[in-house]
């Protein structure tokens, strides 16, 4: 019985802290990718036009504010789903970053292009999913208050 109560207290706190940590890490990754992808106008435009850094900062602040409140199971589920999307987005951002950095080490790299077509196609989908899940979180939170 005591372990069930403890898990009900600890698990939601871990989800919230993990989400804030993922969001902070993702902001750093996106800023770094923007700084190293100066030659890829499409990639930079996609990241800057979608206002991804500002959106993630808002999400991070919103989730951080939820740490101090008693949150319902529905809100916790929304935050968990949002965290999964942020993790996927960070994974794709890091894959792009790694490919760009590895490409810079190749001989005659300016004659070749790095292949990030798949990652570039997935990022806008993940951004839309992130925004949708955050909108859902806000709607549910406001309906519970």
N, C-alpha and C positions, 0 to 999 in steps of 0.2 A: 504494500500500500504506500509506504513511504517513498519507494523508488518511482512509483507512478506520479506522485505529487512533485517530486524533484524533477522528473523529466518534463512535466508540464511547465515548470518554471524555467528550467535551463534551456530546453530546446528552442523555444521562441526567442529567447535572448541571443542564442547562437545564430539563428537565422537573421535577426536584425543586425547583429554586429558583422556577420559575414557579408551581408548585402552592402553595408557601408564600406567595408574593406574592399570588396570587389569593385564598387563604383569608384573609389579613390584610385585604385590601381589602374582601372580602365581609363580614367582621365589622364593619368600620367602616360599611359601607352599611346593614347590618341595624340597627345601633344608631341610626343617624341616622333611618332609616325609622320605627323604633319611637317615636323622640322627636317626629316631626312628624305621626304618624298618630293623635293622641290622640282624634280624633272617630270613627275607624273601629275600633270594638271588635272586630269580626270579624278584621280584619287584625292588630291587636295580639295578640289571643288566639292566632291561628294561629302567629305568630312566637314568642311567648313559650311557648305550650304545647308546641310541637315542640322546645323547648330548642335552637334552631338555633345560637345563639351558642356555647354550650358544646360542641356537637357539632363545629362548625367549628374551634374552638380545639384540641380533641382531635385532629382530623384533621391540622391544621397542625403540631402537635407531633410526631405520629407520622411524618409525611412528613419533617419536619426531622431527626428521628433517623435516618431512612434515608439521609440525605445522607452520613453518616459511614461507611456500610457499603458493601460491594460488593453491589449489588442485582442480582437475576436479571432476565432479560428479562420474565418473567411479572409480577414485582412492578412493573417499570417500566411495563408495559402497564396494569396496574391503576391505578397512580398517574396515568397519562395520561388514562385514562377518567374517573377521579374528578375530575381537573382540568377536563375538559370539562363535567361536571355542575356543578361549582362556577362555571364561567364562565356557563353558562346561568342558573343561579340568580341570579348577580350581575346579569346582563342584565335579568331580570324584576324584581328588587328595584329596580334603577335606573330602569326604566320606570315603576314605581309611584311612586317618589320624584319623578320628573320630572312625572308627571301631577298629583300632589298639589300640588307647588310651582307649576305652571302654573295650576292651579285657584284657588289663593289670589290670583292676580293678576287674576282676572276680576271684573267688577262683579257685585254681588249674589251672590257665590259661596256664601253661606250658604243661598240658595234652590235652588241646583243641587247635583247630586251629580257626583262625578268617576267616570268609567267605567273601573274597574279590574277588572271582573268576570273577564275572561279571565286576567289576570295572577294574580289571587287563586286561580283554579282550578288554574293550572299549578304554583304554588309548592309545595303539598303533594305533588304528584307528583314534583317535583324533589328535595324533601327525602327522600322515600322512596327514590328512586333513589340519592341521595348516601349514605344510610345503608346501603343494600344493597351498593353498590360498596365502601364502607369495610369492611363486614363481610367481604366477599370478599377484600379486600386483607389484612385481619388473618388470616383463615384460611389464605391462601396463604403469608403470611410465616411464620406459626407452623409450617406443615407443612414449610417449607424449612429451618427451624432444627433 
